[in-house]
Amino acid sequence: MIGIVASTLLAITSSLALQVSAAHSLSTPEASHVAQFEQLAAAAAHAREGSRDDAAIQMYQQALALKPDWDEGLWYLGTLLYEKDDYREAREALRRFVALDSKAGYGWALLGVCEFQLHEYTRALDHLQQSLVIGLGDNKQMAVKVYYLTAILLTRSEQFDDSMSLLFSLAASGDATPPLAEPLGLAALRMPFLPAEIPSDRREMVRMAGAAAVALKAQRYAEAERLFSELEAADPDQPGVHFLIGAYLLGARPDDGIKEMKREIEISPSHVPARIRLAEEYLKRQNMDQAIFFAQEATKLAPEDSLAHLALGEALVAKGDMAGGILHLEAARDHSPETVRIHWDLVRAYIAAGREQDATREKSEIERLSNQNAAH
């Protein structure tokens, strides 16, 4: 009996020893791995704090090889590479960082700047805008850089009005900014270029247009008129010049503004904004036939332009064609669902057409948009 018990105890003891040995053999490499990572992380931080950037970069890379989802390491690696103008490697680190922390506005900003430097303009614009939505904290220097790059990329993507709004905000902020005459001139002339891409023979024209836009925004009308006159005299046949002048004159001297817009269409036969401005002006004058004519041309040239559909919808409704007007107002809404003005136009048109349920739906959407804007 004693022999049986002894044999049983020996078997249990041997089994436990094997389990302990196996556990030790499994935990030792893991513990070594963690210790190695912690040593590298501490050494990387020490090198970074001592301004030994090359050594810090190497150790952050080694530490991240052991722990790829180390967000702090990715951030410091990305910023160190960015400061060394190694935009390609910085981009890769920052992409991994924002994948782990999508609320890091500064991370999106640095990623967008890297992509801009690498000429990845579509991605850069998306990520810079994302950083502005999230916010950049109190870093004014980075905020100015992001606003500027976003504005010039909006111009390049033909979002000229949004670009000008950002550029004027920069000018009004009083913060140190890059020169704004050329970016503003490009947006005002609706030329989809970056400042560095301006053809040499058109650079002075762009600068003059930008200076005129600045003068106009500051309500220095005499200076703006002088610059517009000089611009027209120097470049009478360049696309965009007559549109820019006409946009000003429609507010100051509408008859002259109409002439300038029509001249722009002669020079630029596919110019949609000039047709939209003419449609809006004729709508103000209750000349529905002319308003419809130019708005129809605009929608044919740019079927997805919400402003073209809006102008045509308003003109048709004003002339009494409710069905046709509503059709184009709905197209405008579908292409630009965040524009409150379109929803109000639809409310009035639906009520006039006896479509109360549709009008109620649009009112609810207006309330939603108003609450959304108030929250921001």
VOPAGU-2260 file (C-alpha; in pm, 1 decimal, decimal comma):
REM VOPAGU-2260
SITE   aa  ch    i         X         Y         Z
SITE  MET   A    0       0,0       0,0       0,0
SITE  ILE   A    1     280,5     236,1      95,0
SITE  GLY   A    2     452,2     151,6    -231,8
SITE  ILE   A    3     142,1     239,6    -428,3
SITE  VAL   A    4     107,9     576,7    -251,0
SITE  ALA   A    5     476,7     649,4    -300,8
SITE  SER   A    6     449,1     568,2    -668,6
SITE  THR   A    7     145,7     792,7    -703,8
SITE  LEU   A    8     317,8    1083,8    -524,4
SITE  LEU   A    9     624,5    1039,2    -742,7
SITE  ALA   A   10     411,1    1053,5   -1056,2
SITE  ILE   A   11     232,6    1368,0    -939,3
SITE  THR   A   12     559,5    1533,5    -840,0
SITE  SER   A   13     714,8    1448,6   -1176,2
SITE  SER   A   14     410,0    1585,0   -1358,8
SITE  LEU   A   15     419,6    1912,2   -1164,7
SITE  ALA   A   16     791,3    1945,1   -1229,6
SITE  LEU   A   17     734,4    1899,7   -1600,2
SITE  GLN   A   18     455,6    2162,9   -1597,1
SITE  VAL   A   19     672,4    2411,8   -1409,0
SITE  SER   A   20     960,4    2344,9   -1645,6
SITE  ALA   A   21     733,5    2390,9   -1948,6
SITE  ALA   A   22     588,8    2714,7   -1809,1
SITE  HIS   A   23     937,1    2843,7   -1738,7
SITE  SER   A   24    1050,8    2760,5   -2090,7
SITE  LEU   A   25     750,1    2953,2   -2232,8
SITE  SER   A   26     772,0    3258,7   -2006,1
SITE  THR   A   27    1142,4    3319,2   -2027,7
SITE  PRO   A   28    1149,8    3428,5   -2397,5
SITE  GLU   A   29     836,9    3641,4   -2342,5
SITE  ALA   A   30     990,5    3811,2   -2041,3
SITE  SER   A   31    1310,2    3865,2   -2234,9
SITE  HIS   A   32    1110,4    4012,2   -2523,5
SITE  VAL   A   33     933,5    4259,5   -2290,5
SITE  ALA   A   34    1257,9    4354,8   -2120,8
SITE  GLN   A   35    1429,4    4411,5   -2454,7
SITE  PHE   A   36    1141,3    4633,2   -2571,3
SITE  GLU   A   37    1144,5    4835,9   -2249,5
SITE  GLN   A   38    1521,5    4887,3   -2274,3
SITE  LEU   A   39    1494,6    5003,6   -2636,1
SITE  ALA   A   40    1200,4    5233,9   -2556,1
SITE  ALA   A   41    1389,5    5394,8   -2267,6
SITE  ALA   A   42    1705,4    5431,0   -2474,4
SITE  ALA   A   43    1508,2    5583,7   -2763,9
SITE  ALA   A   44    1347,0    5839,7   -2533,2
SITE  HIS   A   45    1684,9    5922,0   -2378,9
SITE  ALA   A   46    1842,4    5972,0   -2723,0
SITE  ARG   A   47    1549,4    6186,4   -2838,2
SITE  GLU   A   48    1563,7    6405,8   -2529,8
SITE  GLY   A   49    1936,5    6443,9   -2587,2
SITE  SER   A   50    1880,1    6555,0   -2947,6
SITE  ARG   A   51    2055,5    6245,6   -3084,1
SITE  ASP   A   52    1791,5    6204,9   -3349,0
SITE  ASP   A   53    1958,9    5943,1   -3568,5
SITE  ALA   A   54    2015,1    5712,5   -3273,2
SITE  ALA   A   55    1659,3    5772,8   -3148,3
SITE  ILE   A   56    1512,9    5687,1   -3489,3
SITE  GLN   A   57    1709,8    5362,8   -3504,7
SITE  MET   A   58    1602,2    5256,7   -3155,7
SITE  TYR   A   59    1237,1    5349,7   -3212,0
SITE  GLN   A   60    1242,7    5135,7   -3525,2
SITE  GLN   A   61    1392,7    4843,3   -3332,6
SITE  ALA   A   62    1139,2    4881,5   -3051,3
SITE  LEU   A   63     850,6    4896,2   -3298,0
SITE  ALA   A   64     973,5    4576,3   -3460,3
SITE  LEU   A   65     908,7    4412,6   -3122,8
SITE  LYS   A   66     578,9    4597,8   -3058,7
SITE  PRO   A   67     428,4    4726,1   -3387,9
SITE  ASP   A   68     120,9    4882,8   -3220,6
SITE  TRP   A   69     320,4    5107,7   -2985,1
SITE  ASP   A   70     143,4    5436,5   -3057,8
SITE  GLU   A   71     385,4    5657,1   -2864,3
SITE  GLY   A   72     679,5    5510,7   -3054,0
SITE  LEU   A   73     507,0    5559,0   -3389,2
SITE  TRP   A   74     435,3    5920,8   -3300,8
SITE  TYR   A   75     791,9    6003,5   -3201,5
SITE  LEU   A   76     935,4    5811,5   -3494,9
SITE  GLY   A   77     703,4    5995,8   -3734,5
SITE  THR   A   78     784,9    6339,4   -3592,3
SITE  LEU   A   79    1160,7    6275,1   -3589,9
SITE  LEU   A   80    1154,6    6160,4   -3951,0
SITE  TYR   A   81     935,6    6460,0   -4042,4
SITE  GLU   A   82    1185,0    6700,5   -3884,9
SITE  LYS   A   83    1461,0    6538,8   -4092,6
SITE  ASP   A   84    1251,4    6592,2   -4410,2
SITE  ASP   A   85    1229,8    6215,5   -4461,0
SITE  TYR   A   86     868,1    6250,8   -4565,9
SITE  ARG   A   87     828,1    5904,2   -4715,1
SITE  GLU   A   88     930,5    5717,3   -4399,5
SITE  ALA   A   89     750,6    5970,3   -4179,6
SITE  ARG   A   90     433,9    5914,9   -4381,4
SITE  GLU   A   91     444,7    5540,2   -4314,6
SITE  ALA   A   92     491,7    5585,4   -3939,7
SITE  LEU   A   93     217,6    5849,7   -3919,4
SITE  ARG   A   94     -27,0    5637,2   -4118,1
SITE  ARG   A   95      17,9    5359,8   -3863,0
SITE  PHE   A   96     -14,9    5612,8   -3579,9
SITE  VAL   A   97    -348,9    5762,5   -3693,4
SITE  ALA   A   98    -480,2    5411,4   -3757,8
SITE  LEU   A   99    -433,1    5355,1   -3384,2
SITE  ASP   A  100    -546,7    5704,4   -3274,6
SITE  SER   A  101    -794,8    5847,0   -3524,6
SITE  LYS   A  102    -869,6    6147,8   -3299,9
SITE  ALA   A  103    -515,2    6283,1   -3312,7
SITE  GLY   A  104    -561,8    6600,9   -3514,7
SITE  TYR   A  105    -192,0    6683,3   -3507,7
SITE  GLY   A  106    -112,9    6336,4   -3643,8
SITE  TRP   A  107    -349,3    6385,1   -3938,9
SITE  ALA   A  108    -192,1    6728,0   -3997,8
SITE  LEU   A  109     164,9    6595,1   -4012,0
SITE  LEU   A  110      52,6    6307,1   -4231,9
SITE  GLY   A  111    -113,6    6551,9   -4471,6
SITE  VAL   A  112     197,9    6770,8   -4484,4
SITE  CYS   A  113     414,6    6467,0   -4563,8
SITE  GLU   A  114     176,4    6362,0   -4841,0
SITE  PHE   A  115     180,7    6715,1   -4980,8
SITE  GLN   A  116     560,0    6707,1   -4994,7
SITE  LEU   A  117     538,5    6372,0   -5176,3
SITE  HIS   A  118     289,0    6520,8   -5428,5
SITE  GLU   A  119       8,0    6294,3   -5307,4
SITE  TYR   A  120    -230,5    6586,5   -5328,0
SITE  THR   A  121    -568,8    6413,0   -5304,8
SITE  ARG   A  122    -474,0    6223,9   -4990,2
SITE  ALA   A  123    -303,5    6530,5   -4846,6
SITE  LEU   A  124    -619,5    6741,0   -4885,3
SITE  ASP   A  125    -836,6    6474,2   -4723,0
SITE  HIS   A  126    -604,4    6437,2   -4425,0
SITE  LEU   A  127    -541,2    6808,7   -4376,5
SITE  GLN   A  128    -916,4    6870,1   -4374,3
SITE  GLN   A  129    -955,3    6586,4   -4125,5
SITE  SER   A  130    -705,6    6757,9   -3895,6
SITE  LEU   A  131    -903,7    7082,5   -3914,1
SITE  VAL   A  132   -1225,7    6900,8   -3824,3
SITE  ILE   A  133   -1064,2    6737,9   -3519,8
SITE  GLY   A  134    -863,3    7045,3   -3420,6
SITE  LEU   A  135    -496,3    7128,2   -3373,0
SITE  GLY   A  136    -498,0    7263,3   -3020,1
SITE  ASP   A  137    -296,7    7576,2   -2950,0
SITE  ASN   A  138     -23,9    7518,2   -3208,8
SITE  LYS   A  139     -76,1    7831,6   -3420,8
SITE  GLN   A  140     225,8    7767,9   -3639,2
SITE  MET   A  141      93,8    7429,1   -3749,3
SITE  ALA   A  142    -260,7    7567,7   -3783,3
SITE  VAL   A  143    -136,7    7837,5   -4024,1
SITE  LYS   A  144      55,0    7578,7   -4227,6
SITE  VAL   A  145    -246,7    7347,5   -4245,6
SITE  TYR   A  146    -485,4    7629,0   -4342,5
SITE  TYR   A  147    -248,6    7746,7   -4613,7
SITE  LEU   A  148    -184,5    7402,6   -4763,9
SITE  THR   A  149    -554,5    7315,7   -4745,9
SITE  ALA   A  150    -643,6    7639,0   -4926,2
SITE  ILE   A  151    -398,2    7593,4   -5212,8
SITE  LEU   A  152    -501,3    7228,7   -5252,3
SITE  LEU   A  153    -867,9    7334,3   -5264,5
SITE  THR   A  154    -776,9    7567,5   -5551,4
SITE  ARG   A  155    -596,9    7284,4   -5728,2
SITE  SER   A  156    -909,3    7068,0   -5693,4
SITE  GLU   A  157   -1125,2    7353,8   -5832,8
SITE  GLN   A  158   -1297,4    7435,4   -5502,9
SITE  PHE   A  159   -1217,1    7801,0   -5553,9
SITE  ASP   A  160   -1471,8    7965,4   -5324,3
SITE  ASP   A  161   -1376,9    7743,1   -5027,7
SITE  SER   A  162   -1012,3    7820,8   -5094,6
SITE  MET   A  163   -1071,9    8196,4   -5091,7
SITE  SER   A  164   -1263,5    8171,8   -4764,3
SITE  LEU   A  165    -969,9    7997,9   -4597,8
SITE  LEU   A  166    -716,3    8240,2   -4744,1
SITE  PHE   A  167    -913,9    8544,4   -4631,2
SITE  SER   A  168    -943,9    8387,0   -4284,5
SITE  LEU   A  169    -566,1    8352,9   -4277,9
SITE  ALA   A  170    -520,2    8714,3   -4385,4
SITE  ALA   A  171    -763,4    8834,9   -4118,4
SITE  SER   A  172    -601,7    8629,1   -3840,9
SITE  GLY   A  173    -293,6    8851,8   -3830,5
SITE  ASP   A  174     -66,7    8550,2   -3788,0
SITE  ALA   A  175     250,5    8525,1   -3992,6
SITE  THR   A  176     160,5    8353,1   -4316,8
SITE  PRO   A  177     321,9    8280,8   -4651,8
SITE  PRO   A  178     251,4    8551,7   -4913,4
SITE  LEU   A  179    -115,2    8527,1   -5009,3
SITE  ALA   A  180    -130,5    8732,4   -5330,4
SITE  GLU   A  181     -55,4    8440,1   -5560,6
SITE  PRO   A  182    -283,3    8185,0   -5387,5
SITE  LEU   A  183    -567,0    8439,9   -5380,3
SITE  GLY   A  184    -504,3    8532,2   -5742,8
SITE  LEU   A  185    -523,9    8167,8   -5850,1
SITE  ALA   A  186    -851,2    8115,8   -5663,5
SITE  ALA   A  187    -996,9    8445,7   -5788,5
SITE  LEU   A  188    -906,8    8365,6   -6149,4
SITE  ARG   A  189   -1025,9    8005,8   -6099,9
SITE  MET   A  190    -695,6    7860,9   -6213,0
SITE  PRO   A  191    -646,3    7507,1   -6071,0
SITE  PHE   A  192    -274,3    7536,9   -5999,4
SITE  LEU   A  193     -51,6    7539,8   -5695,5
SITE  PRO   A  194     150,8    7861,7   -5657,3
SITE  ALA   A  195     464,5    7672,8   -5763,6
SITE  GLU   A  196     288,8    7560,7   -6083,0
SITE  ILE   A  197     197,2    7909,4   -6212,8
SITE  PRO   A  198     333,2    7953,8   -6568,3
SITE  SER   A  199     601,6    8220,9   -6566,3
SITE  ASP   A  200     421,6    8432,8   -6826,6
SITE  ARG   A  201     106,3    8446,4   -6609,5
SITE  ARG   A  202     259,3    8503,7   -6266,9
SITE  GLU   A  203     224,3    8883,7   -6273,7
SITE  MET   A  204    -137,8    8852,7   -6381,3
SITE  VAL   A  205    -204,4    8617,7   -6090,0
SITE  ARG   A  206     -35,5    8851,1   -5842,3
SITE  MET   A  207    -234,9    9148,1   -5967,8
SITE  ALA   A  208    -559,8    8952,2   -5939,8
SITE  GLY   A  209    -469,2    8853,3   -5584,8
SITE  ALA   A  210    -389,0    9211,9   -5489,2
SITE  ALA   A  211    -723,2    9323,6   -5634,2
SITE  ALA   A  212    -906,5    9055,8   -5435,2
SITE  VAL   A  213    -733,3    9168,4   -5114,5
SITE  ALA   A  214    -821,8    9534,0   -5183,6
SITE  LEU   A  215   -1182,6    9440,9   -5255,5
SITE  LYS   A  216   -1211,5    9234,5   -4936,8
SITE  ALA   A  217   -1072,1    9528,0   -4737,6
SITE  GLN   A  218   -1328,6    9758,8   -4904,3
SITE  ARG   A  219   -1058,1    9964,3   -5070,9
SITE  TYR   A  220   -1274,4   10002,6   -5377,9
SITE  ALA   A  221   -1073,8   10271,8   -5557,4
SITE  GLU   A  222    -761,0   10057,4   -5535,1
SITE  ALA   A  223    -953,5    9748,7   -5648,7
SITE  GLU   A  224   -1096,6    9934,5   -5949,5
SITE  ARG   A  225    -750,6   10056,1   -6046,9
SITE  LEU   A  226    -607,1    9705,0   -6025,1
SITE  PHE   A  227    -897,8    9558,7   -6221,4
SITE  SER   A  228    -844,0    9818,5   -6495,7
SITE  GLU   A  229    -473,1    9740,4   -6510,0
SITE  LEU   A  230    -545,9    9368,6   -6514,9
SITE  GLU   A  231    -792,1    9398,9   -6801,4
SITE  ALA   A  232    -556,0    9621,5   -6997,9
SITE  ALA   A  233    -262,1    9384,7   -6950,0
SITE  ASP   A  234    -444,7    9053,2   -7007,5
SITE  PRO   A  235    -771,4    9120,6   -7194,2
SITE  ASP   A  236    -794,5    8773,5   -7348,0
SITE  GLN   A  237    -682,8    8555,1   -7058,8
SITE  PRO   A  238    -942,4    8313,6   -6914,1
SITE  GLY   A  239   -1074,3    8417,2   -6574,7
SITE  VAL   A  240    -994,7    8788,4   -6598,0
SITE  HIS   A  241   -1337,5    8905,6   -6713,1
SITE  PHE   A  242   -1513,0    8670,7   -6470,3
SITE  LEU   A  243   -1321,4    8819,9   -6177,3
SITE  ILE   A  244   -1395,4    9175,0   -6289,6
SITE  GLY   A  245   -1755,8    9087,8   -6369,4
SITE  ALA   A  246   -1811,3    8934,7   -6025,1
SITE  TYR   A  247   -1713,5    9267,3   -5871,9
SITE  LEU   A  248   -1909,8    9480,4   -6116,7
SITE  LEU   A  249   -2231,9    9282,2   -6071,9
SITE  GLY   A  250   -2242,9    9433,1   -5724,3
SITE  ALA   A  251   -2117,1    9779,7   -5817,1
SITE  ARG   A  252   -2245,6    9836,7   -6172,9
SITE  PRO   A  253   -2460,4    9537,8   -6277,2
SITE  ASP   A  254   -2493,2    9631,3   -6646,0
SITE  ASP   A  255   -2114,2    9640,7   -6679,4
SITE  GLY   A  256   -2094,0    9318,5   -6481,2
SITE  ILE   A  257   -2321,8    9144,7   -6732,8
SITE  LYS   A  258   -2098,3    9260,4   -7018,7
SITE  GLU   A  259   -1789,7    9124,7   -6843,5
SITE  MET   A  260   -1952,9    8787,0   -6778,2
SITE  LYS   A  261   -2061,1    8754,7   -7139,4
SITE  ARG   A  262   -1709,3    8848,2   -7248,7
SITE  GLU   A  263   -1574,7    8571,7   -7024,7
SITE  ILE   A  264   -1802,2    8320,7   -7197,0
SITE  GLU   A  265   -1670,0    8435,0   -7534,5
SITE  ILE   A  266   -1313,9    8369,1   -7416,9
SITE  SER   A  267   -1400,2    8055,7   -7215,1
SITE  PRO   A  268   -1697,5    7887,9   -7388,8
SITE  SER   A  269   -1736,8    7621,3   -7119,3
SITE  HIS   A  270   -1724,5    7863,7   -6824,1
SITE  VAL   A  271   -2000,8    7747,1   -6587,4
SITE  PRO   A  272   -1969,3    8002,2   -6301,2
SITE  ALA   A  273   -2012,9    8293,7   -6544,8
SITE  ARG   A  274   -2340,0    8142,4   -6665,9
SITE  ILE   A  275   -2459,1    8086,5   -6310,1
SITE  ARG   A  276   -2383,3    8448,2   -6215,4
SITE  LEU   A  277   -2570,2    8569,7   -6523,8
SITE  ALA   A  278   -2868,2    8348,5   -6440,7
SITE  GLU   A  279   -2875,5    8487,8   -6086,6
SITE  GLU   A  280   -2855,2    8846,2   -6211,5
SITE  TYR   A  281   -3135,3    8798,4   -6462,7
SITE  LEU   A  282   -3343,5    8628,4   -6194,4
SITE  LYS   A  283   -3304,8    8942,2   -5978,7
SITE  ARG   A  284   -3426,5    9146,6   -6274,6
SITE  GLN   A  285   -3726,1    8916,4   -6323,1
SITE  ASN   A  286   -3601,5    8833,3   -6673,6
SITE  MET   A  287   -3688,5    8464,5   -6646,5
SITE  ASP   A  288   -3621,2    8370,6   -7006,9
SITE  GLN   A  289   -3260,3    8487,5   -6989,1
SITE  ALA   A  290   -3216,3    8337,5   -6642,0
SITE  ILE   A  291   -3343,5    8000,4   -6762,9
SITE  PHE   A  292   -3129,7    8018,1   -7078,1
SITE  PHE   A  293   -2799,3    8064,5   -6892,0
SITE  ALA   A  294   -2892,5    7823,2   -6613,9
SITE  GLN   A  295   -2983,9    7552,8   -6864,8
SITE  GLU   A  296   -2649,6    7599,0   -7038,1
SITE  ALA   A  297   -2474,8    7567,7   -6701,9
SITE  THR   A  298   -2653,7    7241,6   -6613,7
SITE  LYS   A  299   -2570,2    7093,7   -6953,5
SITE  LEU   A  300   -2203,3    7178,6   -6911,9
SITE  ALA   A  301   -2190,1    7067,7   -6547,4
SITE  PRO   A  302   -2471,2    6819,7   -6467,2
SITE  GLU   A  303   -2344,4    6768,8   -6110,7
SITE  ASP   A  304   -2308,6    7136,5   -6020,2
SITE  SER   A  305   -2557,2    7209,4   -5742,8
SITE  LEU   A  306   -2547,6    7587,3   -5800,4
SITE  ALA   A  307   -2638,5    7541,8   -6166,3
SITE  HIS   A  308   -2940,9    7328,8   -6073,4
SITE  LEU   A  309   -3032,2    7574,6   -5798,3
SITE  ALA   A  310   -3031,3    7871,0   -6039,2
SITE  LEU   A  311   -3238,2    7680,6   -6294,3
SITE  GLY   A  312   -3479,3    7552,2   -6030,9
SITE  GLU   A  313   -3537,0    7900,6   -5889,7
SITE  ALA   A  314   -3591,3    8048,9   -6235,5
SITE  LEU   A  315   -3837,1    7778,7   -6339,9
SITE  VAL   A  316   -4034,4    7810,6   -6014,8
SITE  ALA   A  317   -4042,8    8190,2   -6055,7
SITE  LYS   A  318   -4182,4    8145,0   -6405,9
SITE  GLY   A  319   -4453,9    7910,0   -6276,5
SITE  ASP   A  320   -4307,7    7576,7   -6386,6
SITE  MET   A  321   -4335,1    7407,3   -6045,3
SITE  ALA   A  322   -4272,0    7052,8   -6165,5
SITE  GLY   A  323   -3960,0    7146,2   -6362,2
SITE  GLY   A  324   -3834,6    7377,6   -6091,9
SITE  ILE   A  325   -3876,8    7120,1   -5816,4
SITE  LEU   A  326   -3695,5    6861,6   -6027,0
SITE  HIS   A  327   -3385,9    7083,2   -6049,2
SITE  LEU   A  328   -3408,6    7197,3   -5687,6
SITE  GLU   A  329   -3411,6    6831,4   -5583,2
SITE  ALA   A  330   -3106,4    6770,9   -5803,0
SITE  ALA   A  331   -2934,3    7064,2   -5630,6
SITE  ARG   A  332   -3021,9    6917,9   -5289,7
SITE  ASP   A  333   -2892,2    6574,0   -5385,4
SITE  HIS   A  334   -2558,4    6720,4   -5497,6
SITE  SER   A  335   -2529,1    6957,4   -5199,5
SITE  PRO   A  336   -2740,0    6820,3   -4910,5
SITE  GLU   A  337   -2579,8    7048,5   -4648,8
SITE  THR   A  338   -2689,3    7374,7   -4817,6
SITE  VAL   A  339   -2979,8    7515,7   -4615,2
SITE  ARG   A  340   -3083,7    7761,9   -4887,0
SITE  ILE   A  341   -3175,4    7474,4   -5119,6
SITE  HIS   A  342   -3397,7    7315,1   -4855,3
SITE  TRP   A  343   -3579,7    7646,8   -4800,0
SITE  ASP   A  344   -3635,7    7680,4   -5176,1
SITE  LEU   A  345   -3782,6    7330,6   -5177,2
SITE  VAL   A  346   -4008,5    7409,4   -4880,5
SITE  ARG   A  347   -4159,2    7705,4   -5066,1
SITE  ALA   A  348   -4189,4    7512,1   -5392,4
SITE  TYR   A  349   -4349,0    7209,6   -5226,4
SITE  ILE   A  350   -4602,6    7429,7   -5045,8
SITE  ALA   A  351   -4687,9    7606,3   -5372,4
SITE  ALA   A  352   -4733,9    7266,0   -5537,1
SITE  GLY   A  353   -4953,4    7137,9   -5252,1
SITE  ARG   A  354   -4695,8    6881,3   -5136,6
SITE  GLU   A  355   -4722,9    6943,5   -4762,3
SITE  GLN   A  356   -4562,1    6616,8   -4654,1
SITE  ASP   A  357   -4253,2    6688,9   -4862,6
SITE  ALA   A  358   -4240,0    7043,1   -4725,2
SITE  THR   A  359   -4252,5    6907,2   -4368,6
SITE  ARG   A  360   -3965,8    6670,9   -4444,2
SITE  GLU   A  361   -3751,7    6957,5   -4573,6
SITE  LYS   A  362   -3831,4    7166,5   -4264,6
SITE  SER   A  363   -3712,7    6879,3   -4046,4
SITE  GLU   A  364   -3390,6    6864,6   -4245,0
SITE  ILE   A  365   -3340,2    7240,0   -4203,4
SITE  GLU   A  366   -3383,1    7199,7   -3826,1
SITE  ARG   A  367   -3131,6    6913,6   -3822,1
SITE  LEU   A  368   -2876,0    7116,0   -4015,1
SITE  SER   A  369   -2928,8    7418,5   -3792,2
SITE  ASN   A  370   -2873,3    7209,5   -3478,0
SITE  GLN   A  371   -2565,6    7051,5   -3637,3
SITE  ASN   A  372   -2417,9    7390,7   -3723,7
SITE  ALA   A  373   -2493,6    7522,7   -3374,8
SITE  ALA   A  374   -2311,1    7224,6   -3222,0
SITE  HIS   A  375   -1999,5    7318,8   -3416,4
